[in-house]
Amino acid sequence: MFNNVEFAYPWILYFLLLIPFMAFWYWKKNRERTPDVMYSSIKVFKDIKPTLREKLRHLPTVLRILGLALLIVALARPQSYLSGEDIYTEGIDIVMLLDISGSMLAEDFKPNRLEAAKQVIEKFIAGRKSDKIGLVLFSSKSFTQCPLTIDYSVLTRLLKDVHSGIIQDGTAIGNAIANGVNRLKNSKSKSKVIILLTDGVNNSGEIDPITAAQIAKKFGIRIYTIGVGTIGEAPFPFQTPLGKRYSMVKVEIDEGVLKQVAKITGGKYFRATNKNKLAKIYNEIDKLEKSKVEITSYKHTNELFYGWAGIGLLLILLELVLSKTYLRRLP
């Protein structure tokens, strides 16, 4: 009855506590009433059935009490309301550039750099809600593994299929950025982001990274660059007739170029020396690049006073009519 109902003057409802006292007073008064004619025995009346008027003798009092209760509720000014929220979400378009060159198989990250990066990126994707995300792979060349999509299940499945050796070895950072720009240049989103992850130095491709970054800037694309690899040397596996062997390979990351690419586009450069740091970097980027969500609340109020007051007055009027006519009591 009172679902989604509020009262403008709820303190008036305390007067409802008078209703039980009124009912008790009537019951006590009726119980103590002394009949005008006394009989020594009423056995002679046992076969006489009470009339309808006798059965309804308490109706006027009941109507009066109910009517007063409804008028008290009406005076508290009940109001029904309809509330809700309009939610507007402005997503971000993100292209992930992932280095799949042979050096990404180094095992300073467990199980190796590439697999560690895939695991962290998968978690990053799972944390997004309304953003379109694409995946570009690069080595000596660059290609799109997955165009911009909000179907994260498909994107995750394609990410899991990624492995080193798909294309000729090398590191074409400039080409990868240009590919990412090509994916984002026609985007209508107000926020366009590239996240570039690499462990090497640009040594392939037709476009140098700085030129590609300047092109990205013209399209309003922000680039976050991540250099992965321990400081110094890292164990790199190779196959021999006697099985897998390891050699220590010097870690070479062109941090100067990666920093400049990020600076040109208003992004940020990060260095990850282990998997935990890489996960923290993606968490930081996740916080920096949050979708814009606008929530507009509304509340519509409808006055219920007239219904409660009308029914209450109707019951009291009916009580007056019955008590003066059909259910009138004689002294």
N, C-alpha and C positions, 0 to 999 in steps of 0.2 A: 504493500500500500504506500509506503514511504520511500520506495526505491527512487533514487535520483531526486529527492525532495529535500529542500532546505527551508528553514524558517527565518524570516527577517527579525522577528521578536521571539526567540525561543523561550525567554523567561516566562512568557504568558502561559506556557504549557504546564507550569507548576500548579496552576489553578485546577488542573485535571485531578489533583489529589483530593479535591473536595467531592468528587463524584462518588467514591466509595462511602464517604461519610453520609452523603445524602441518601444513598441506597440503604445503609445501615439504619439511619434515623427512621426512614419509612417502614422498614421491616419491624423495628422495635415498637413504633407507634401502632402499627397494625396488630401486633401481637398483644399489646396491652389494652386494646380497645375492649370496652365492656358492652355487651349487647343490651339493647333497650328492653327486650322481653326475655325473661328467664323461664326455662322449662325444666321440669324435674327429670324428664327423659325425652330423648330425640329418636327413640326407636321407631316411632310412627312415621318419621320422615326418611327412613333409610332407603326406601324404594323410590324416592323422588330424585330424579336426576337433575343436576344443576343446569340452569339455562345458559345460553350463550353469553348473556350479559354478565352472569355470575363468573363465568370462566375468564372474561375479559376485564374483570374489575380492576386489575393491576396495570392494564395497558396504558392509561393516561400518565401514570407516574413513570413508567418505563420510557414513554415517548418524551416526557419532559426532561428526564435525565440524559437521554441520548441527544436530544436537541441542544441542551446546554453544553454537553461535551463537544459537539460539532461546532458550536459557536465559539468556544474557547480555542479550538484548533484554528478556526477561521481568523480570529483576532491575532493569533501568532503569525499570520500572514505566510501561509505555505507557498512555496515556489518550486516548480519543476525546472530542471535545467538540462540542457544538452551541451556537452563539451567535447572537444576533440583537438587534434593537432594537424596542421598542414606541414608536411616535411618536404623540404626542397634540398636535393643533394647535387652538388657540383663536383663531379669526379675529376680525377687527374689522369692524363695519358702518360704512361711510362713505358719506355723501351729499355730492356735489359741487354747490354752488350757483354757477351761472355767469351773470353779468350779460351780457345780449345787447342792451342799449339802444344807441341810435344813437351815443352817445359812444365806444363800444367800437371804432368804426371809425377813431379817431384813429391817426395813423401815427408816434407817438413810439416805438412798438414795431414791429418789422418782421415781416411786412408790415403788420399793424395789431394793436391790442391783443387783439381777439377771436381772430384766427388764431394769434397767439403763445401766448395762453392755452390754446387747443385743443391745440397741439403739446406744450406742457409737461404738460398734464393727461394726454394720451395716453401720454406717457413714464412718468408717475407710475402710471397704471393697469397698464402693462406690467411694472412692478417689484413689484406685489403678487402674492401667491401664493394665499392661502386666504381672502381677505377678500371680503365682499359689498359691492359698490359700486353706488350709484345716481346719477342725474344729474337735477338740477332746473334749469330755465332760468327767468329772470325779466327782466322789463322793467317795464311798468306793471302787469302781472299776473304770476303765477307758475304754471308747470305742470311736470309730471313728464315728462321726455324718456325716462327709462329707470328702472324700479323697481330695487330692490336685486337684484343678480344676481352670480353668479360666472362667467357667460359673458362674458368680457372681449372676445371678438371681436364680439359683438352690441353691447356697450356702446361699443366703439371706433367701430363703423360708425355708430351713432346720433350719436356725438359729431361725426364728420366731416360729418354732414348739418346741423349747427347753423349758422345764419347770422342776422345782425341783420335786423330788420324782420318777423319772424314774427308778433309781436304789437305792439300800440300802444306807442309810445315812452314812457319813464318809468323810474323806479327804485324798485321796491317791495321794499326789503330786508327789512322786517318780514314781509311775506307769504311771501317766499322762505324765511326761517328757519322760519316756521310750517309751510310745506309740507314742509321737511326733517324737522322734528320729527314730523309726521304719518307720515312714512315710517319713522321709527326708533322710535317710541314702543312698538310691540309687539315689538320685537326682543328675542331671548333672549340676545344677545351681551352680555358683561360690559363691552365697550368700544364706545361709540357716538360717532361723530365727524361733525361737519359742517365742510366747508371752503368758506367763502364768499369769492368773488372779485367785486369790484365796482370801478368807477372813478368813482362819483358819490355823491350825497347822496339819502337817502330822501325821495322827493317824491310817492309814489303808494301805494296800498294801504290796507287797513282796519286793519292792525295795525302799531304802531310797533315798531322793532327791539328796544328795551329790554324791552318786554313779551314779545315773542317769545323773547328770550334767557332771561328768567326762567322761561318755560314749559319751555324746553329744559333748564334746570338741574334742574327737578323730575323730569324723565325721565332724568336722569343723562347728558345729552348734552353733549359738549365741543365748542366752536366755535372754529375757527381762522379769523380774518378777514384778508383780503389786499386792500390798496388798490393799484390799478395806475394808473400815470400818472407822467409826468415832473414835475419841480418847475417851476412857472411856467406856461408855455403850451405847447400841443402843436399840430402841424399837423393840421387836420381837412379831409378832401376833400369837395368838393361839385361837382355837375354843372352846367355852363353850356352854352349853345348852342355855345360854342367848345371844349367838352371839360372835362376835370377841372381844377378849380382848388383852391387851398388857402387856408384862412384860419387864423390862429392863434387858438386858443380857450383860455381860462383853464382850468387843471386844478383842479377842485373836488372834493375827497374829504373826507367827514365822518369824519376820523380819530378824533375824540373819541368818536363813537357806536361806531365799529368797535372801538376799544380797550375801551370799556365792555362791549360784547357779549362780547368774548373774556374779559375779566376775570370777569364774572358766571358764566360757564360753566367757568372753569378752563382756558381755552384761551390763545391768544397772538395778538397782532396783528403783521402784517408789512406793510412798504411796499416795493413793487417799482417802480423807476423805469426799468427796462429788462428785456429778455427774459432776460438772463443772471441778473439778480437774482431774477427770478421763478422760474427753474429752480432756483436755490439754495434758495429758500424751500420749494418742494415737496420738495426733497431733505431739508431739515431736518425738515419735517413727516413725511416717510417714516421718518426715524430715530426721531422722537418716538413715532410710532404703529406699533410693530412687533407682529406677531402673536406670541402666546405659544406656544412650542413646548417640550414636555416629552419628553425621550428617556430611556427606561428600558432599560438594557442587561441582558442575562441570559446566563448560560453554564452549560450542563449537562454534567457530566463523567461518563464511563463507563469503568470500569477494564477494561483488556484483558490484565492480567497472567496470568489463569488460562488463557486460550486459548494464548498463546505458551508458557507453562511446560508446559502439558499436552502440546502437540505435541512440544516439545523432549524431555521425559521419555519420551514414546512412542517417538521415534526412537532414543534411547539404549537403551531396553529392547529394542527390536527388534534393535539391533546386538548386544547381549549374547546374545539368544536365537539369532540366526543364527551368531554366532561360536562358540557352544558346541554347535551342532547341525549343520545342513545345511552351513554354510560353515566348519566347524571345520578348523583347520590342524594337520596332524600334524608333530611335530618332524622 
